Amino acid sequence: MSVDVAAAVDEGAEQPDPKQNTNVYVGDPYAPGAEAAGEQVFTLAGGDWDEIARELSRNEGSAPEERIVVNMGPQHPSTHGVLRLVVETEGETVTEVRCGIGFLHTGIEKNLEFRNWTQGVTFVTRMDYTTPFYQEVAYCLAVEKLLGVEDQIPKRANVIRVLLMELNRIASHLVCIATGGMEMGALSAMIFGFRERELVLDIFEMITGLRMNHAFVRPGGVAQDLPPGAVDKIREFLALMPTRIKDIEALCNENAIFKGRTENVGYLDLTGCMALGITGPCLRATGLPHDLRKSQPYCGYEDYEFDVVTWDTADAYGRYRIRMDEVRQSLRIVAQCLDKLEPGPVMIEDRKIAWPAQLALGGDGMGNSLDHIRHIMGESMEALIHHFKLVTEGFRVPPGQVYVGLESPKGEIGCHAVSDGGTRPYRVHFRDPSFNNLQAVAAMSEGGMLADLIVAVASIDPVMGGVDR
């Protein structure tokens, strides 16, 4: 029977000894007087290893020597970043697993409060480093919704946004398949996955000047138009990629070893996904065709033809098959983007919002074009003043708060932005799918083999940059 510490203090009763009653929380500044719900809860933090190992070894019905507590991570090649897993095993069977996060805390959301609205793009793109364009677009859509200018975004800018996001989806899925294959010993899958991803990164480098952390999508549009030769390079990629996908599928789809490691592993049905708020391939692997690009279209997705891929096995194998099929669907969308590209502006016409820099790619990388520098420095004092004010101070956003959700490769990524009417965000918080989906680790892994825990985590495809933002 648990004891309410707060009630005991109020009535002048003697405070219970936590060593005699493991269901009592004592000394927790964030939850004073809280009562455990049926079982003891362990808070994972640095320097707590001896305490956790000692407490977990006291499980009823099992002698301490029969169960082993394994500290997996945070420096571990199979945890997809600095993820700590406290794993209790009985032989090779996982009896309990807990996730410990916070080892890569970057303070990105707090930093946004000290930068203007446009500068915020530079921070959010660095959260999940495999899906930078999704963070940029989610953030910019939230800012544009606060400004009330969603309908003023040029059509060409929206097409470029969709083009970059779908290429990014391909690259992200390839990373998941490659790293997941490596963790199971399928090194050829890793080589194939990273080989094709390089093709996508080459396109990103040509368009934005960078291979990752682009800060290319800006409130009001994108930083610059597609450079000469970009469309031809993308068409070459579209022609090559289908044959490269077949290489991975021929290696894995019907491979008895690969299927043996993934089928019925990391199982989580629809009920479990709904209870934990799991989205993305993990949810669609249960057979539910939930995709925000279809149910809540944004950036003109309602004008594109593509299928929402589902599977019905609710396991790691189904998630792999979904990602492979989604790569094909993304290729379809990219091809449609190229057909929809029409001449026009790529930034909103309102010069009080549009970032004034006219960027160009040169021998020294990306920077302001010489024509733009000549104009603001030698031809127009008003243009120089406008450039200085908008770059240093930024534009003001009306007070309010909004939430915008997108369908990223890992699930729903959401941006909740709050403005107090100033030139900087009052608060920005992201719903990162890696953070939410990590809740499923225990449900997927407890009762299974220790080797299957690696596969289950890989099938979720978490990136700790997004978790510890």
Salt bridges, closest charged atoms under 4 A:
ASP48 OD1 - ARG84 NH1 3.29
GLU55 OE2 - ARG58 NH1 3.22
GLU88 OE2 - ARG67 NH1 3.36
GLU90 OE1 - ARG67 NE 3.47
GLU96 OE2 - ARG98 NH2 3.05
GLU109 OE1 - HIS429 ND1 3.22
GLU109 OE2 - ARG469 NE 2.95
GLU113 OE1 - LYS110 NZ 3.07
ASP128 OD2 - LYS410 NZ 3.34
GLU144 OE2 - ARG161 NH2 2.70
GLU166 OE1 - ARG169 NE 3.18
GLU166 OE2 - ARG293 NH1 3.24
GLU183 OE2 - HIS80 NE2 2.99
GLU196 OE2 - ARG195 NH2 2.68
GLU196 OE1 - ARG244 NH1 2.71
GLU198 OE1 - ARG211 NH2 2.45
ASP202 OD1 - ARG211 NH1 3.05
GLU205 OE1 - ARG211 NH1 3.29
ASP225 OD1 - ARG156 NE 2.90
ASP247 OD2 - ARG195 NH2 3.43
GLU249 OE2 - ARG328 NH1 2.61
GLU254 OE1 - LYS259 NZ 3.26
GLU263 OE2 - LYS259 NZ 3.70
ASP291 OD2 - ARG293 NH2 2.74
ASP307 OD2 - ARG332 NH1 3.37
GLU326 OE1 - HIS173 NE2 2.75
GLU326 OE2 - ARG284 NH2 2.74
ASP339 OD1 - ARG235 NH2 3.73
ASP371 OD1 - ARG374 NH1 2.73
GLU379 OE1 - HIS375 ND1 3.13
GLU393 OE1 - LYS389 NZ 2.84
GLU393 OE2 - ARG396 NH2 3.90
GLU407 OE2 - ARG284 NH1 2.97
GLU446 OE2 - ARG98 NH1 3.06
ASP461 OD2 - LYS410 NZ 3.60
